[in-house]
Amino acid sequence: MPTHHAIDYIELGVTDLAATKAFYAAAFGWAFNDYGPEYAGIAAPDSEGEVGGLNATREPGRNGPLVLLFSQDLDATADAITAAGGEVVEGPYPFPGGRRLHFLDPSGNELGVWASS
């Protein structure tokens, strides 16, 4: 049962569905549910449902909502992003909750990753 007023699903516009899926699988270990050539659901970490989707019919960009992921090792995450074909565009930098970085995926979507230390 979804939590009232909580983020339930994040959808990212993509220019290349296959490349974007490969990036998120390599950088973060995400799995997907395919719904045809233009859409893939992002499987929930517990494999119960989905937390979002990749939509090849929506325009990607840096001006949408900023989605933040959590990392236990921000430096290793930065390396994984770069190795998977993404680009770290800001940070890592300190902020009041720990450290954070921003990156671009292969379609140009900007996301953030934070760690408590």
N, CA, C and O atoms as CSV, one atom per row, in Angstrom:
chain,resi,resn,atom,element,x,y,z
A,1,MET,N,N,0.839,-1.171,0.000
A,1,MET,CA,C,0.000,0.000,0.000
A,1,MET,C,C,0.888,1.240,0.000
A,1,MET,O,O,1.687,1.414,0.920
A,2,PRO,N,N,0.772,2.097,-0.996
A,2,PRO,CA,C,1.572,3.323,-1.019
A,2,PRO,C,C,1.293,4.219,0.196
A,2,PRO,O,O,0.193,4.211,0.750
A,3,THR,N,N,2.311,4.989,0.596
A,3,THR,CA,C,2.184,5.915,1.712
A,3,THR,C,C,1.611,7.241,1.216
A,3,THR,O,O,2.092,7.800,0.231
A,4,HIS,N,N,0.578,7.745,1.904
A,4,HIS,CA,C,-0.085,8.994,1.538
A,4,HIS,C,C,0.912,10.155,1.500
A,4,HIS,O,O,1.675,10.347,2.446
A,5,HIS,N,N,0.906,10.914,0.431
A,5,HIS,CA,C,1.734,12.106,0.217
A,5,HIS,C,C,3.227,11.810,0.119
A,5,HIS,O,O,4.036,12.731,0.233
A,6,ALA,N,N,3.614,10.557,-0.088
A,6,ALA,CA,C,5.029,10.194,-0.242
A,6,ALA,C,C,5.344,10.000,-1.723
A,6,ALA,O,O,4.454,9.674,-2.508
A,7,ILE,N,N,6.580,10.196,-2.102
A,7,ILE,CA,C,6.971,9.916,-3.472
A,7,ILE,C,C,6.718,8.439,-3.735
A,7,ILE,O,O,7.167,7.578,-2.979
A,8,ASP,N,N,6.002,8.157,-4.803
A,8,ASP,CA,C,5.609,6.787,-5.099
A,8,ASP,C,C,6.230,6.268,-6.390
A,8,ASP,O,O,6.455,5.065,-6.523
A,9,TYR,N,N,6.510,7.145,-7.336
A,9,TYR,CA,C,6.962,6.703,-8.659
A,9,TYR,C,C,7.671,7.868,-9.326
A,9,TYR,O,O,7.183,8.998,-9.284
A,10,ILE,N,N,8.793,7.612,-9.927
A,10,ILE,CA,C,9.546,8.632,-10.653
A,10,ILE,C,C,9.676,8.162,-12.094
A,10,ILE,O,O,10.100,7.036,-12.351
A,11,GLU,N,N,9.312,9.021,-13.024
A,11,GLU,CA,C,9.422,8.670,-14.435
A,11,GLU,C,C,10.415,9.599,-15.116
A,11,GLU,O,O,10.320,10.822,-15.005
A,12,LEU,N,N,11.370,9.003,-15.821
A,12,LEU,CA,C,12.392,9.767,-16.527
A,12,LEU,C,C,12.181,9.655,-18.025
A,12,LEU,O,O,11.976,8.558,-18.546
A,13,GLY,N,N,12.230,10.780,-18.719
A,13,GLY,CA,C,12.242,10.768,-20.168
A,13,GLY,C,C,13.614,10.332,-20.633
A,13,GLY,O,O,14.618,10.704,-20.027
A,14,VAL,N,N,13.675,9.548,-21.700
A,14,VAL,CA,C,14.960,9.052,-22.199
A,14,VAL,C,C,15.022,9.174,-23.710
A,14,VAL,O,O,13.997,9.127,-24.389
A,15,THR,N,N,16.228,9.332,-24.231
A,15,THR,CA,C,16.414,9.393,-25.679
A,15,THR,C,C,16.739,8.030,-26.260
A,15,THR,O,O,16.472,7.779,-27.435
A,16,ASP,N,N,17.310,7.146,-25.455
A,16,ASP,CA,C,17.683,5.812,-25.907
A,16,ASP,C,C,17.391,4.847,-24.763
A,16,ASP,O,O,18.155,4.760,-23.802
A,17,LEU,N,N,16.281,4.127,-24.875
A,17,LEU,CA,C,15.833,3.262,-23.787
A,17,LEU,C,C,16.873,2.197,-23.451
A,17,LEU,O,O,17.174,1.984,-22.277
A,18,ALA,N,N,17.420,1.533,-24.447
A,18,ALA,CA,C,18.391,0.463,-24.203
A,18,ALA,C,C,19.645,0.989,-23.504
A,18,ALA,O,O,20.124,0.372,-22.552
A,19,ALA,N,N,20.178,2.117,-23.964
A,19,ALA,CA,C,21.389,2.680,-23.358
A,19,ALA,C,C,21.128,3.142,-21.932
A,19,ALA,O,O,21.984,2.978,-21.062
A,20,THR,N,N,19.961,3.717,-21.683
A,20,THR,CA,C,19.642,4.203,-20.343
A,20,THR,C,C,19.449,3.034,-19.382
A,20,THR,O,O,19.912,3.088,-18.242
A,21,LYS,N,N,18.769,1.978,-19.830
A,21,LYS,CA,C,18.626,0.780,-18.999
A,21,LYS,C,C,19.994,0.186,-18.680
A,21,LYS,O,O,20.255,-0.188,-17.537
A,22,ALA,N,N,20.860,0.096,-19.670
A,22,ALA,CA,C,22.194,-0.463,-19.457
A,22,ALA,C,C,22.982,0.378,-18.457
A,22,ALA,O,O,23.694,-0.168,-17.614
A,23,PHE,N,N,22.861,1.705,-18.546
A,23,PHE,CA,C,23.549,2.592,-17.612
A,23,PHE,C,C,23.099,2.329,-16.181
A,23,PHE,O,O,23.934,2.094,-15.308
A,24,TYR,N,N,21.794,2.364,-15.925
A,24,TYR,CA,C,21.296,2.196,-14.553
A,24,TYR,C,C,21.543,0.781,-14.025
A,24,TYR,O,O,21.746,0.608,-12.824
A,25,ALA,N,N,21.529,-0.220,-14.883
A,25,ALA,CA,C,21.857,-1.580,-14.454
A,25,ALA,C,C,23.324,-1.663,-14.041
A,25,ALA,O,O,23.644,-2.257,-13.011
A,26,ALA,N,N,24.219,-1.073,-14.836
A,26,ALA,CA,C,25.654,-1.134,-14.546
A,26,ALA,C,C,26.043,-0.256,-13.359
A,26,ALA,O,O,26.843,-0.676,-12.523
A,27,ALA,N,N,25.493,0.950,-13.273
A,27,ALA,CA,C,25.898,1.888,-12.224
A,27,ALA,C,C,25.276,1.567,-10.873
A,27,ALA,O,O,25.926,1.740,-9.841
A,28,PHE,N,N,24.015,1.098,-10.860
A,28,PHE,CA,C,23.294,0.944,-9.603
A,28,PHE,C,C,22.670,-0.435,-9.391
A,28,PHE,O,O,22.086,-0.687,-8.337
A,29,GLY,N,N,22.783,-1.329,-10.370
A,29,GLY,CA,C,22.222,-2.660,-10.224
A,29,GLY,C,C,20.710,-2.728,-10.376
A,29,GLY,O,O,20.080,-3.677,-9.908
A,30,TRP,N,N,20.124,-1.727,-11.027
A,30,TRP,CA,C,18.667,-1.709,-11.190
A,30,TRP,C,C,18.216,-2.795,-12.173
A,30,TRP,O,O,18.949,-3.171,-13.088
A,31,ALA,N,N,16.999,-3.283,-11.958
A,31,ALA,CA,C,16.356,-4.233,-12.861
A,31,ALA,C,C,15.113,-3.572,-13.442
A,31,ALA,O,O,14.588,-2.613,-12.875
A,32,PHE,N,N,14.645,-4.087,-14.571
A,32,PHE,CA,C,13.547,-3.445,-15.287
A,32,PHE,C,C,12.488,-4.440,-15.723
A,32,PHE,O,O,12.764,-5.625,-15.912
A,33,ASN,N,N,11.282,-3.941,-15.878
A,33,ASN,CA,C,10.178,-4.669,-16.483
A,33,ASN,C,C,9.891,-3.987,-17.810
A,33,ASN,O,O,9.518,-2.814,-17.841
A,34,ASP,N,N,10.061,-4.710,-18.896
A,34,ASP,CA,C,9.878,-4.121,-20.223
A,34,ASP,C,C,8.408,-4.134,-20.632
A,34,ASP,O,O,7.708,-5.133,-20.462
A,35,TYR,N,N,7.956,-2.997,-21.177
A,35,TYR,CA,C,6.585,-2.838,-21.657
A,35,TYR,C,C,6.579,-2.376,-23.106
A,35,TYR,O,O,5.790,-1.506,-23.475
A,36,GLY,N,N,7.439,-2.941,-23.922
A,36,GLY,CA,C,7.517,-2.546,-25.314
A,36,GLY,C,C,8.744,-1.717,-25.587
A,36,GLY,O,O,9.584,-1.537,-24.705
A,37,PRO,N,N,8.862,-1.202,-26.817
A,37,PRO,CA,C,10.083,-0.507,-27.225
A,37,PRO,C,C,10.244,0.904,-26.657
A,37,PRO,O,O,11.307,1.504,-26.816
A,38,GLU,N,N,9.214,1.450,-25.999
A,38,GLU,CA,C,9.292,2.839,-25.536
A,38,GLU,C,C,9.158,3.009,-24.027
A,38,GLU,O,O,9.180,4.139,-23.538
A,39,TYR,N,N,9.019,1.910,-23.271
A,39,TYR,CA,C,8.823,2.059,-21.829
A,39,TYR,C,C,9.368,0.858,-21.072
A,39,TYR,O,O,9.197,-0.288,-21.488
A,40,ALA,N,N,10.032,1.145,-19.945
A,40,ALA,CA,C,10.490,0.100,-19.033
A,40,ALA,C,C,10.220,0.566,-17.609
A,40,ALA,O,O,10.570,1.687,-17.242
A,41,GLY,N,N,9.602,-0.288,-16.811
A,41,GLY,CA,C,9.393,0.016,-15.397
A,41,GLY,C,C,10.651,-0.292,-14.613
A,41,GLY,O,O,11.356,-1.255,-14.912
A,42,ILE,N,N,10.936,0.530,-13.605
A,42,ILE,CA,C,12.080,0.321,-12.724
A,42,ILE,C,C,11.602,-0.559,-11.570
A,42,ILE,O,O,10.770,-0.131,-10.770
A,43,ALA,N,N,12.120,-1.778,-11.480
A,43,ALA,CA,C,11.695,-2.716,-10.440
A,43,ALA,C,C,12.116,-2.207,-9.063
A,43,ALA,O,O,13.211,-1.672,-8.888
A,44,ALA,N,N,11.221,-2.386,-8.089
A,44,ALA,CA,C,11.523,-2.025,-6.703
A,44,ALA,C,C,12.654,-2.906,-6.182
A,44,ALA,O,O,12.774,-4.055,-6.606
A,45,PRO,N,N,13.490,-2.394,-5.270
A,45,PRO,CA,C,14.609,-3.186,-4.751
A,45,PRO,C,C,14.172,-4.518,-4.134
A,45,PRO,O,O,14.923,-5.493,-4.175
A,46,ASP,N,N,12.976,-4.566,-3.568
A,46,ASP,CA,C,12.489,-5.810,-2.963
A,46,ASP,C,C,11.735,-6.681,-3.961
A,46,ASP,O,O,11.153,-7.699,-3.589
A,47,SER,N,N,11.747,-6.280,-5.225
A,47,SER,CA,C,11.057,-6.979,-6.316
A,47,SER,C,C,9.546,-6.964,-6.199
A,47,SER,O,O,8.866,-7.700,-6.914
A,48,GLU,N,N,9.008,-6.144,-5.317
A,48,GLU,CA,C,7.560,-6.008,-5.159
A,48,GLU,C,C,7.119,-4.729,-5.850
A,48,GLU,O,O,7.172,-3.654,-5.252
A,49,GLY,N,N,6.691,-4.829,-7.084
A,49,GLY,CA,C,6.209,-3.658,-7.805
A,49,GLY,C,C,7.331,-2.862,-8.435
A,49,GLY,O,O,8.422,-3.376,-8.684
A,50,GLU,N,N,7.040,-1.589,-8.689
A,50,GLU,CA,C,7.983,-0.689,-9.348
A,50,GLU,C,C,8.053,0.639,-8.610
A,50,GLU,O,O,7.108,1.037,-7.929
A,51,VAL,N,N,9.185,1.318,-8.754
A,51,VAL,CA,C,9.383,2.623,-8.138
A,51,VAL,C,C,9.407,3.744,-9.163
A,51,VAL,O,O,9.418,4.920,-8.798
A,52,GLY,N,N,9.415,3.386,-10.448
A,52,GLY,CA,C,9.465,4.400,-11.489
A,52,GLY,C,C,9.518,3.764,-12.861
A,52,GLY,O,O,9.313,2.561,-13.026
A,53,GLY,N,N,9.803,4.620,-13.854
A,53,GLY,CA,C,9.863,4.125,-15.208
A,53,GLY,C,C,10.752,4.978,-16.096
A,53,GLY,O,O,11.055,6.127,-15.777
A,54,LEU,N,N,11.163,4.398,-17.212
A,54,LEU,CA,C,11.918,5.089,-18.249
A,54,LEU,C,C,11.002,5.190,-19.458
A,54,LEU,O,O,10.518,4.177,-19.964
A,55,ASN,N,N,10.763,6.414,-19.920
A,55,ASN,CA,C,9.774,6.659,-20.965
A,55,ASN,C,C,10.453,7.313,-22.165
A,55,ASN,O,O,10.905,8.455,-22.087
A,56,ALA,N,N,10.521,6.577,-23.281
A,56,ALA,CA,C,11.175,7.095,-24.488
A,56,ALA,C,C,10.287,8.068,-25.260
A,56,ALA,O,O,10.720,8.605,-26.280
A,57,THR,N,N,9.057,8.311,-24.803
A,57,THR,CA,C,8.187,9.276,-25.471
A,57,THR,C,C,8.181,10.621,-24.763
A,57,THR,O,O,7.521,11.552,-25.223
A,58,ARG,N,N,8.907,10.745,-23.647
A,58,ARG,CA,C,9.010,12.015,-22.909
A,58,ARG,C,C,10.379,12.621,-23.135
A,58,ARG,O,O,11.372,11.902,-23.244
A,59,GLU,N,N,10.436,13.918,-23.205
A,59,GLU,CA,C,11.688,14.653,-23.392
A,59,GLU,C,C,12.493,14.649,-22.086
A,59,GLU,O,O,11.985,15.088,-21.055
A,60,PRO,N,N,13.751,14.155,-22.114
A,60,PRO,CA,C,14.578,14.208,-20.905
A,60,PRO,C,C,15.121,15.606,-20.689
A,60,PRO,O,O,15.060,16.449,-21.585
A,61,GLY,N,N,15.653,15.853,-19.502
A,61,GLY,CA,C,16.288,17.136,-19.266
A,61,GLY,C,C,16.681,17.347,-17.829
A,61,GLY,O,O,16.311,16.577,-16.944
A,62,ARG,N,N,17.438,18.406,-17.608
A,62,ARG,CA,C,17.955,18.732,-16.285
A,62,ARG,C,C,16.998,19.593,-15.481
A,62,ARG,O,O,17.270,19.861,-14.311
A,63,ASN,N,N,15.885,20.040,-16.060
A,63,ASN,CA,C,15.012,20.965,-15.348
A,63,ASN,C,C,13.798,20.299,-14.715
A,63,ASN,O,O,12.902,20.990,-14.229
A,64,GLY,N,N,13.751,18.984,-14.712
A,64,GLY,CA,C,12.664,18.270,-14.056
A,64,GLY,C,C,12.950,18.143,-12.572
A,64,GLY,O,O,13.883,18.765,-12.062
A,65,PRO,N,N,12.159,17.346,-11.876
A,65,PRO,CA,C,12.417,17.154,-10.444
A,65,PRO,C,C,13.766,16.486,-10.234
A,65,PRO,O,O,14.171,15.639,-11.030
A,66,LEU,N,N,14.458,16.858,-9.173
A,66,LEU,CA,C,15.742,16.245,-8.860
A,66,LEU,C,C,15.489,15.030,-7.981
A,66,LEU,O,O,15.028,15.158,-6.846
A,67,VAL,N,N,15.785,13.883,-8.499
A,67,VAL,CA,C,15.639,12.635,-7.763
A,67,VAL,C,C,16.973,12.352,-7.085
A,67,VAL,O,O,18.026,12.432,-7.718
A,68,LEU,N,N,16.928,12.024,-5.804
A,68,LEU,CA,C,18.138,11.714,-5.054
A,68,LEU,C,C,18.154,10.242,-4.664
A,68,LEU,O,O,17.167,9.708,-4.160
A,69,LEU,N,N,19.285,9.602,-4.904
A,69,LEU,CA,C,19.516,8.226,-4.502
A,69,LEU,C,C,20.432,8.239,-3.289
A,69,LEU,O,O,21.159,9.210,-3.074
A,70,PHE,N,N,20.408,7.181,-2.498
A,70,PHE,CA,C,21.291,7.058,-1.344
A,70,PHE,C,C,22.430,6.109,-1.684
A,70,PHE,O,O,22.231,5.137,-2.413
A,71,SER,N,N,23.622,6.383,-1.163
A,71,SER,CA,C,24.777,5.506,-1.358
A,71,SER,C,C,25.491,5.299,-0.028
A,71,SER,O,O,25.608,6.229,0.769
A,72,GLN,N,N,25.960,4.100,0.206
A,72,GLN,CA,C,26.785,3.830,1.380
A,72,GLN,C,C,28.241,4.195,1.124
A,72,GLN,O,O,29.015,4.325,2.072
A,73,ASP,N,N,28.631,4.363,-0.149
A,73,ASP,CA,C,30.006,4.710,-0.523
A,73,ASP,C,C,29.942,5.628,-1.740
A,73,ASP,O,O,29.928,5.163,-2.880
A,74,LEU,N,N,29.905,6.931,-1.490
A,74,LEU,CA,C,29.695,7.910,-2.554
A,74,LEU,C,C,30.814,7.895,-3.588
A,74,LEU,O,O,30.553,8.072,-4.778
A,75,ASP,N,N,32.047,7.689,-3.159
A,75,ASP,CA,C,33.157,7.677,-4.111
A,75,ASP,C,C,33.061,6.469,-5.044
A,75,ASP,O,O,33.310,6.599,-6.242
A,76,ALA,N,N,32.705,5.306,-4.517
A,76,ALA,CA,C,32.523,4.128,-5.361
A,76,ALA,C,C,31.354,4.329,-6.318
A,76,ALA,O,O,31.402,3.887,-7.466
A,77,THR,N,N,30.306,4.996,-5.844
A,77,THR,CA,C,29.159,5.287,-6.709
A,77,THR,C,C,29.569,6.223,-7.840
A,77,THR,O,O,29.170,6.014,-8.986
A,78,ALA,N,N,30.348,7.238,-7.542
A,78,ALA,CA,C,30.835,8.149,-8.582
A,78,ALA,C,C,31.629,7.397,-9.636
A,78,ALA,O,O,31.476,7.644,-10.832
A,79,ASP,N,N,32.481,6.475,-9.189
A,79,ASP,CA,C,33.255,5.662,-10.134
A,79,ASP,C,C,32.347,4.796,-10.989
A,79,ASP,O,O,32.575,4.662,-12.191
A,80,ALA,N,N,31.314,4.203,-10.384
A,80,ALA,CA,C,30.383,3.349,-11.128
A,80,ALA,C,C,29.599,4.155,-12.159
A,80,ALA,O,O,29.340,3.670,-13.260
A,81,ILE,N,N,29.222,5.374,-11.810
A,81,ILE,CA,C,28.504,6.245,-12.747
A,81,ILE,C,C,29.361,6.513,-13.975
A,81,ILE,O,O,28.899,6.382,-15.108
A,82,THR,N,N,30.604,6.886,-13.742
A,82,THR,CA,C,31.516,7.185,-14.843
A,82,THR,C,C,31.796,5.936,-15.681
A,82,THR,O,O,31.787,6.000,-16.911
A,83,ALA,N,N,32.042,4.809,-15.025
A,83,ALA,CA,C,32.328,3.565,-15.741
A,83,ALA,C,C,31.148,3.105,-16.592
A,83,ALA,O,O,31.335,2.461,-17.624
A,84,ALA,N,N,29.918,3.441,-16.151
A,84,ALA,CA,C,28.719,3.019,-16.883
A,84,ALA,C,C,28.362,3.976,-18.017
A,84,ALA,O,O,27.420,3.716,-18.766
A,85,GLY,N,N,29.092,5.071,-18.155
A,85,GLY,CA,C,28.836,6.008,-19.244
A,85,GLY,C,C,28.105,7.266,-18.838
A,85,GLY,O,O,27.709,8.054,-19.696
A,86,GLY,N,N,27.917,7.472,-17.542
A,86,GLY,CA,C,27.306,8.711,-17.052
A,86,GLY,C,C,28.370,9.768,-16.821
A,86,GLY,O,O,29.562,9.521,-17.010
A,87,GLU,N,N,27.929,10.942,-16.412
A,87,GLU,CA,C,28.866,12.050,-16.182
A,87,GLU,C,C,28.541,12.721,-14.856
A,87,GLU,O,O,27.441,13.242,-14.675
A,88,VAL,N,N,29.498,12.710,-13.923
A,88,VAL,CA,C,29.336,13.444,-12.673
A,88,VAL,C,C,29.538,14.920,-13.006
A,88,VAL,O,O,30.609,15.312,-13.471
A,89,VAL,N,N,28.513,15.739,-12.770
A,89,VAL,CA,C,28.567,17.151,-13.160
A,89,VAL,C,C,28.707,18.095,-11.966
A,89,VAL,O,O,28.935,19.291,-12.146
A,90,GLU,N,N,28.573,17.570,-10.760
A,90,GLU,CA,C,28.704,18.405,-9.570
A,90,GLU,C,C,29.104,17.516,-8.404
A,90,GLU,O,O,28.458,16.504,-8.131
A,91,GLY,N,N,30.189,17.907,-7.710
A,91,GLY,CA,C,30.594,17.181,-6.526
A,91,GLY,C,C,31.514,16.008,-6.829
A,91,GLY,O,O,32.046,15.873,-7.931
A,92,PRO,N,N,31.684,15.165,-5.816
A,92,PRO,CA,C,31.027,15.187,-4.515
A,92,PRO,C,C,31.391,16.435,-3.704
A,92,PRO,O,O,32.512,16.941,-3.760
A,93,TYR,N,N,30.403,16.903,-2.954
A,93,TYR,CA,C,30.576,18.078,-2.123
A,93,TYR,C,C,29.872,17.855,-0.786
A,93,TYR,O,O,28.912,17.090,-0.699
A,94,PRO,N,N,30.371,18.544,0.271
A,94,PRO,CA,C,29.712,18.392,1.578
A,94,PRO,C,C,28.408,19.191,1.616
A,94,PRO,O,O,28.290,20.241,0.984
A,95,PHE,N,N,27.451,18.684,2.353
A,95,PHE,CA,C,26.224,19.415,2.657
A,95,PHE,C,C,25.827,19.009,4.079
A,95,PHE,O,O,26.412,18.073,4.623
A,96,PRO,N,N,24.851,19.683,4.697
A,96,PRO,CA,C,24.565,19.427,6.110
A,96,PRO,C,C,24.253,17.968,6.471
A,96,PRO,O,O,24.445,17.577,7.622
A,97,GLY,N,N,23.783,17.160,5.529
A,97,GLY,CA,C,23.474,15.765,5.826
A,97,GLY,C,C,24.597,14.799,5.516
A,97,GLY,O,O,24.467,13.607,5.795
A,98,GLY,N,N,25.700,15.273,4.946
A,98,GLY,CA,C,26.811,14.393,4.579
A,98,GLY,C,C,27.520,14.890,3.337
A,98,GLY,O,O,28.050,16.000,3.323
A,99,ARG,N,N,27.532,14.064,2.282
A,99,ARG,CA,C,28.153,14.427,0.998
A,99,ARG,C,C,27.183,14.089,-0.118
A,99,ARG,O,O,26.316,13.228,0.035
A,100,ARG,N,N,27.338,14.778,-1.247
A,100,ARG,CA,C,26.399,14.613,-2.347
A,100,ARG,C,C,27.089,14.865,-3.680
A,100,ARG,O,O,28.094,15.573,-3.746
A,101,LEU,N,N,26.536,14.276,-4.748
A,101,LEU,CA,C,26.974,14.566,-6.105
A,101,LEU,C,C,25.748,14.603,-7.013
A,101,LEU,O,O,24.686,14.083,-6.671
A,102,HIS,N,N,25.919,15.227,-8.176
A,102,HIS,CA,C,24.899,15.215,-9.222
A,102,HIS,C,C,25.522,14.598,-10.460
A,102,HIS,O,O,26.711,14.782,-10.722
A,103,PHE,N,N,24.717,13.861,-11.226
A,103,PHE,CA,C,25.221,13.245,-12.441
A,103,PHE,C,C,24.178,13.321,-13.536
A,103,PHE,O,O,22.991,13.528,-13.282
A,104,LEU,N,N,24.656,13.147,-14.778
A,104,LEU,CA,C,23.786,13.045,-15.942
A,104,LEU,C,C,23.812,11.616,-16.444
A,104,LEU,O,O,24.877,11.011,-16.565
A,105,ASP,N,N,22.631,11.075,-16.737
A,105,ASP,CA,C,22.573,9.755,-17.369
A,105,ASP,C,C,22.761,9.929,-18.866
A,105,ASP,O,O,22.864,11.065,-19.330
A,106,PRO,N,N,22.810,8.844,-19.648
A,106,PRO,CA,C,23.062,8.971,-21.083
A,106,PRO,C,C,22.011,9.784,-21.846
A,106,PRO,O,O,22.287,10.253,-22.950
A,107,SER,N,N,20.816,9.957,-21.283
A,107,SER,CA,C,19.784,10.758,-21.946
A,107,SER,C,C,19.810,12.213,-21.510
A,107,SER,O,O,19.050,13.020,-22.045
A,108,GLY,N,N,20.664,12.578,-20.550
A,108,GLY,CA,C,20.765,13.953,-20.086
A,108,GLY,C,C,19.951,14.263,-18.854
A,108,GLY,O,O,19.891,15.424,-18.447
A,109,ASN,N,N,19.308,13.258,-18.228
A,109,ASN,CA,C,18.591,13.486,-16.980
A,109,ASN,C,C,19.588,13.716,-15.852
A,109,ASN,O,O,20.574,12.988,-15.739
A,110,GLU,N,N,19.338,14.722,-15.017
A,110,GLU,CA,C,20.196,14.984,-13.870
A,110,GLU,C,C,19.569,14.373,-12.628
A,110,GLU,O,O,18.404,14.620,-12.318
A,111,LEU,N,N,20.350,13.577,-11.928
A,111,LEU,CA,C,19.952,12.994,-10.655
A,111,LEU,C,C,21.039,13.276,-9.647
A,111,LEU,O,O,22.145,13.670,-10.018
A,112,GLY,N,N,20.738,13.079,-8.374
A,112,GLY,CA,C,21.711,13.255,-7.314
A,112,GLY,C,C,21.888,11.976,-6.519
A,112,GLY,O,O,21.015,11.109,-6.516
A,113,VAL,N,N,23.017,11.865,-5.847
A,113,VAL,CA,C,23.287,10.756,-4.932
A,113,VAL,C,C,23.866,11.367,-3.679
A,113,VAL,O,O,24.717,12.253,-3.754
A,114,TRP,N,N,23.408,10.899,-2.506
A,114,TRP,CA,C,23.945,11.416,-1.262
A,114,TRP,C,C,24.384,10.272,-0.361
A,114,TRP,O,O,23.905,9.144,-0.473
A,115,ALA,N,N,25.301,10.593,0.529
A,115,ALA,CA,C,25.776,9.649,1.540
A,115,ALA,C,C,25.869,10.383,2.857
A,115,ALA,O,O,26.107,11.591,2.880
A,116,SER,N,N,25.686,9.675,3.948
A,116,SER,CA,C,25.693,10.337,5.260
A,116,SER,C,C,27.095,10.707,5.711
A,116,SER,O,O,27.251,11.482,6.655
A,117,SER,N,N,28.111,10.175,5.060
A,117,SER,CA,C,29.486,10.569,5.436
A,117,SER,C,C,30.366,10.594,4.212
A,117,SER,O,O,31.554,10.901,4.311
